[in-house]
Amino acid sequence: MSSRQYIDSHVNLHAPQFDDDRDAVIARARAAGVRLMLNICDRVSNFDAVYALAKAHDDIWATVGTHPHEARENPDLTARDLLDLAEADKVVGIGECGLDFHYDYSPRDVQAQVFRAHISAARESGLPLVVHTREADDVMGEILEDEYAKGAYRMLLHCYTSGADLARRCAALGAWFSVSGIASFKAAESVRAVIRDMPADRIIVETDCPYLAPIPMRGRRNEPAFVPYVFDKLADIRGWSLDETIARNDDAFFALFDRIPRL
């Protein structure tokens, strides 16, 4: 059992990659010192599965939303659809949502329309928006700024690997940023350079499991028990001690996800 206590701000424990050993994965996370996990909804049609894990475990919480890859599944999704589901007592965020112009699994206009519905739900509920952005920096910046002008909302740029300019634009809107195992990849120096400039009080850590396992676990299925490696890398990048990194993460996480009681 680890003497240090960690938070994993972005897990996908409902994913089929965990169907054979989900309980063991959760047990390993706890043994590694992970005291809280946030299970992220990838599509509204999966919400029941996402939320069931939060209801079953005191240390797991949930979001509601539809990933841009899946936006085509429900192009007419409304803020009200999301708000109704967000009334459940362990839902603490809206998303994951956003734009992904790398794969374009959903048409770009549908991605934008569904994304704006999520922003409206975040604004109305006060819950933080969990944003996915890939190869869409200019359009992402324009949408976030346009929507912010209509009324403030809080946002987390999850697994941030986009450019320094979008990071500056989002920071100006008060955004939080999360760091994943990508920060440990040898070829990710440009990601590390952006992390060095992120607002020190608005950085949190995630695995995005089962994806993006950090070094030295790269190539394996990622799981929450590996999140200490991401904390280690963030500490290295920022020049913080590990204990300082954990404390800063706790402060930033609970400031953003303020529906979760801080223990």
SEKOL-975136 format. One record per residue (C-alpha): z, y, x; residue number from 1. Coordinates in steps of 0.001 Angstrom, whole numbers, plus 500000, padded with zeros to 6 digits. Layout:
N
{w:Z, v:Y, u:X, n:NUM};
...
END
This chain:
263
{w:500000, v:500000, u:500000, n:1};
{w:499012, v:503372, u:501431, n:2};
{w:501769, v:505923, u:501957, n:3};
{w:499284, v:508693, u:501137, n:4};
{w:498118, v:509328, u:497574, n:5};
{w:494485, v:510136, u:496798, n:6};
{w:492386, v:511266, u:493833, n:7};
{w:488827, v:510039, u:493245, n:8};
{w:487210, v:512734, u:491125, n:9};
{w:483998, v:510846, u:490279, n:10};
{w:483815, v:507108, u:489596, n:11};
{w:481483, v:505035, u:487430, n:12};
{w:483774, v:502101, u:486774, n:13};
{w:481944, v:501175, u:483577, n:14};
{w:478769, v:500496, u:485586, n:15};
{w:477364, v:496951, u:485468, n:16};
{w:477896, v:496625, u:489239, n:17};
{w:481602, v:496208, u:488445, n:18};
{w:481265, v:493742, u:485572, n:19};
{w:482308, v:490720, u:487660, n:20};
{w:485439, v:492186, u:489291, n:21};
{w:486377, v:495479, u:487592, n:22};
{w:490093, v:494700, u:487423, n:23};
{w:490138, v:493736, u:491103, n:24};
{w:488335, v:496973, u:492023, n:25};
{w:490956, v:499003, u:490165, n:26};
{w:493745, v:497020, u:491837, n:27};
{w:492239, v:497616, u:495295, n:28};
{w:492015, v:501324, u:494555, n:29};
{w:495703, v:501490, u:493729, n:30};
{w:496592, v:499469, u:496828, n:31};
{w:494615, v:501992, u:498908, n:32};
{w:496713, v:504822, u:497482, n:33};
{w:494323, v:506074, u:494799, n:34};
{w:496632, v:507456, u:492131, n:35};
{w:494049, v:508940, u:489758, n:36};
{w:490387, v:508268, u:488955, n:37};
{w:488007, v:510231, u:486774, n:38};
{w:485465, v:507968, u:485067, n:39};
{w:482233, v:509891, u:484516, n:40};
{w:480037, v:509457, u:481452, n:41};
{w:476372, v:508942, u:482346, n:42};
{w:475034, v:509013, u:478790, n:43};
{w:476576, v:509701, u:475417, n:44};
{w:475569, v:506228, u:474231, n:45};
{w:477862, v:504793, u:476932, n:46};
{w:480831, v:506965, u:475992, n:47};
{w:482752, v:504186, u:474273, n:48};
{w:482608, v:502039, u:477421, n:49};
{w:483551, v:504985, u:479636, n:50};
{w:486457, v:505962, u:477416, n:51};
{w:487758, v:502416, u:476944, n:52};
{w:488719, v:502323, u:480617, n:53};
{w:490602, v:505607, u:480316, n:54};
{w:492476, v:504352, u:477264, n:55};
{w:493387, v:501102, u:478998, n:56};
{w:494755, v:502639, u:482208, n:57};
{w:497235, v:505481, u:482639, n:58};
{w:495622, v:506546, u:485928, n:59};
{w:492021, v:506767, u:484639, n:60};
{w:490572, v:509733, u:482727, n:61};
{w:487105, v:510355, u:481322, n:62};
{w:484324, v:512841, u:480687, n:63};
{w:481568, v:512937, u:478085, n:64};
{w:477954, v:513758, u:478823, n:65};
{w:474435, v:512641, u:479622, n:66};
{w:472963, v:512520, u:483136, n:67};
{w:469581, v:514249, u:483557, n:68};
{w:467983, v:510858, u:484207, n:69};
{w:468987, v:509880, u:480671, n:70};
{w:468256, v:513187, u:478903, n:71};
{w:465162, v:511665, u:477293, n:72};
{w:467408, v:509233, u:475420, n:73};
{w:468723, v:512038, u:473211, n:74};
{w:466607, v:515198, u:473642, n:75};
{w:468168, v:516794, u:470557, n:76};
{w:471752, v:516399, u:471818, n:77};
{w:473847, v:519344, u:470645, n:78};
{w:476990, v:521014, u:471883, n:79};
{w:478667, v:519879, u:468656, n:80};
{w:477859, v:516222, u:469474, n:81};
{w:479658, v:516630, u:472781, n:82};
{w:482546, v:518648, u:471377, n:83};
{w:483299, v:516030, u:468755, n:84};
{w:483634, v:513345, u:471423, n:85};
{w:485571, v:515686, u:473725, n:86};
{w:488390, v:515838, u:471182, n:87};
{w:489559, v:512411, u:472397, n:88};
{w:492847, v:512877, u:474205, n:89};
{w:491792, v:511628, u:477665, n:90};
{w:488468, v:513479, u:477884, n:91};
{w:488894, v:516162, u:480536, n:92};
{w:485344, v:517327, u:481308, n:93};
{w:481768, v:517729, u:480065, n:94};
{w:479092, v:515842, u:481977, n:95};
{w:477724, v:514533, u:484198, n:96};
{w:474754, v:516692, u:483289, n:97};
{w:472177, v:518845, u:485017, n:98};
{w:468733, v:518644, u:486591, n:99};
{w:467103, v:516022, u:488805, n:100};
{w:463574, v:516914, u:489874, n:101};
{w:463461, v:514193, u:492538, n:102};
{w:462900, v:511297, u:490149, n:103};
{w:461917, v:513175, u:486973, n:104};
{w:462999, v:510205, u:484868, n:105};
{w:463250, v:512672, u:481971, n:106};
{w:460784, v:515534, u:481393, n:107};
{w:461979, v:518730, u:483030, n:108};
{w:461982, v:520748, u:479826, n:109};
{w:464106, v:518064, u:478135, n:110};
{w:466485, v:518011, u:481096, n:111};
{w:466932, v:521785, u:480810, n:112};
{w:467425, v:521708, u:477045, n:113};
{w:470050, v:518956, u:477203, n:114};
{w:471746, v:520672, u:480144, n:115};
{w:472113, v:523909, u:478206, n:116};
{w:473765, v:521996, u:475356, n:117};
{w:476355, v:520725, u:477839, n:118};
{w:476982, v:524229, u:479147, n:119};
{w:477552, v:525463, u:475602, n:120};
{w:480052, v:522655, u:475024, n:121};
{w:481884, v:523516, u:478247, n:122};
{w:482020, v:527184, u:477329, n:123};
{w:483317, v:526488, u:473825, n:124};
{w:485849, v:523810, u:474803, n:125};
{w:487063, v:525346, u:478043, n:126};
{w:486539, v:521984, u:479736, n:127};
{w:484894, v:521965, u:483167, n:128};
{w:481214, v:521116, u:483461, n:129};
{w:480333, v:518319, u:485911, n:130};
{w:476897, v:519236, u:487276, n:131};
{w:474322, v:516993, u:488943, n:132};
{w:471581, v:518859, u:490777, n:133};
{w:468842, v:517436, u:492982, n:134};
{w:465727, v:519194, u:494240, n:135};
{w:466057, v:521772, u:491469, n:136};
{w:467817, v:524634, u:493269, n:137};
{w:465851, v:527568, u:491876, n:138};
{w:465819, v:526424, u:488245, n:139};
{w:469439, v:525292, u:488453, n:140};
{w:470538, v:528680, u:489746, n:141};
{w:468600, v:530483, u:487038, n:142};
{w:470043, v:528366, u:484210, n:143};
{w:473631, v:528597, u:485465, n:144};
{w:473423, v:532370, u:485904, n:145};
{w:471636, v:532901, u:482598, n:146};
{w:474216, v:530860, u:480719, n:147};
{w:477127, v:532470, u:482556, n:148};
{w:475875, v:535864, u:481426, n:149};
{w:476297, v:534626, u:477827, n:150};
{w:479952, v:533746, u:478466, n:151};
{w:482000, v:532336, u:481308, n:152};
{w:482528, v:528629, u:481850, n:153};
{w:483923, v:526515, u:484681, n:154};
{w:481773, v:524153, u:486688, n:155};
{w:481899, v:521508, u:489381, n:156};
{w:478818, v:520910, u:491522, n:157};
{w:479363, v:517203, u:492067, n:158};
{w:478273, v:515393, u:495244, n:159};
{w:476793, v:518639, u:496513, n:160};
{w:473765, v:518087, u:498750, n:161};
{w:471611, v:521047, u:497708, n:162};
{w:470890, v:524154, u:499716, n:163};
{w:473116, v:526901, u:501042, n:164};
{w:471543, v:529530, u:498784, n:165};
{w:472358, v:527655, u:495554, n:166};
{w:475861, v:527008, u:496900, n:167};
{w:476352, v:530757, u:497391, n:168};
{w:475013, v:531525, u:493907, n:169};
{w:477328, v:528953, u:492339, n:170};
{w:480333, v:530078, u:494381, n:171};
{w:479735, v:533593, u:493052, n:172};
{w:480148, v:532117, u:489547, n:173};
{w:483480, v:530560, u:490575, n:174};
{w:482159, v:527013, u:490965, n:175};
{w:484054, v:524123, u:492490, n:176};
{w:482226, v:521655, u:494759, n:177};
{w:482786, v:517976, u:495422, n:178};
{w:482166, v:516070, u:498635, n:179};
{w:481050, v:512438, u:498703, n:180};
{w:480353, v:509790, u:501307, n:181};
{w:477033, v:511465, u:502063, n:182};
{w:479028, v:513887, u:504213, n:183};
{w:479630, v:510995, u:506633, n:184};
{w:475968, v:509982, u:506983, n:185};
{w:474494, v:510567, u:510428, n:186};
{w:471453, v:512414, u:509069, n:187};
{w:473480, v:514709, u:506781, n:188};
{w:474220, v:517580, u:509170, n:189};
{w:472686, v:520061, u:506716, n:190};
{w:475156, v:518838, u:504073, n:191};
{w:478056, v:519240, u:506490, n:192};
{w:476913, v:522777, u:507317, n:193};
{w:477142, v:523744, u:503637, n:194};
{w:480549, v:522058, u:503313, n:195};
{w:481867, v:524216, u:506159, n:196};
{w:481088, v:527325, u:504083, n:197};
{w:482392, v:526130, u:500696, n:198};
{w:485340, v:528077, u:499207, n:199};
{w:488387, v:526388, u:500759, n:200};
{w:490356, v:526354, u:497499, n:201};
{w:487516, v:524846, u:495428, n:202};
{w:486608, v:521627, u:497246, n:203};
{w:487421, v:518194, u:495824, n:204};
{w:486601, v:514652, u:496922, n:205};
{w:484777, v:511798, u:495210, n:206};
{w:483152, v:508433, u:495844, n:207};
{w:480473, v:508406, u:493094, n:208};
{w:481021, v:504639, u:493195, n:209};
{w:479248, v:502231, u:493035, n:210};
{w:476812, v:504484, u:494922, n:211};
{w:476960, v:506314, u:498288, n:212};
{w:479497, v:504250, u:500202, n:213};
{w:480794, v:506263, u:503153, n:214};
{w:480599, v:505218, u:506767, n:215};
{w:481911, v:502675, u:507814, n:216};
{w:481203, v:501010, u:504461, n:217};
{w:477624, v:502232, u:504091, n:218};
{w:475306, v:499583, u:502700, n:219};
{w:478026, v:498014, u:500580, n:220};
{w:478809, v:498628, u:496939, n:221};
{w:481039, v:501690, u:496913, n:222};
{w:484415, v:501602, u:495177, n:223};
{w:487391, v:503957, u:494765, n:224};
{w:489369, v:502190, u:497524, n:225};
{w:486899, v:503738, u:499995, n:226};
{w:487747, v:507344, u:499061, n:227};
{w:490160, v:507766, u:502029, n:228};
{w:487128, v:507674, u:504330, n:229};
{w:485686, v:510689, u:502502, n:230};
{w:488976, v:512542, u:502840, n:231};
{w:488946, v:511755, u:506558, n:232};
{w:485434, v:513162, u:506920, n:233};
{w:486191, v:516315, u:504943, n:234};
{w:489240, v:516907, u:507140, n:235};
{w:487034, v:516533, u:510218, n:236};
{w:484339, v:518885, u:508882, n:237};
{w:486771, v:521620, u:507874, n:238};
{w:489198, v:521225, u:510786, n:239};
{w:492092, v:520425, u:508466, n:240};
{w:494743, v:517777, u:508906, n:241};
{w:494496, v:514831, u:506551, n:242};
{w:497685, v:515834, u:504752, n:243};
{w:496368, v:519383, u:504313, n:244};
{w:493082, v:518020, u:502978, n:245};
{w:494901, v:515863, u:500419, n:246};
{w:497096, v:518792, u:499347, n:247};
{w:494124, v:521135, u:499036, n:248};
{w:492228, v:518518, u:497022, n:249};
{w:495172, v:518084, u:494659, n:250};
{w:495447, v:521832, u:494094, n:251};
{w:491716, v:522254, u:493484, n:252};
{w:491416, v:519174, u:491274, n:253};
{w:494281, v:520034, u:488936, n:254};
{w:493217, v:523687, u:488750, n:255};
{w:489809, v:522542, u:487501, n:256};
{w:490730, v:519497, u:485400, n:257};
{w:493707, v:521207, u:483829, n:258};
{w:493864, v:518924, u:480807, n:259};
{w:495325, v:516284, u:483146, n:260};
{w:499095, v:516650, u:483619, n:261};
{w:499960, v:517150, u:487272, n:262};
{w:502465, v:514565, u:488410, n:263};
END
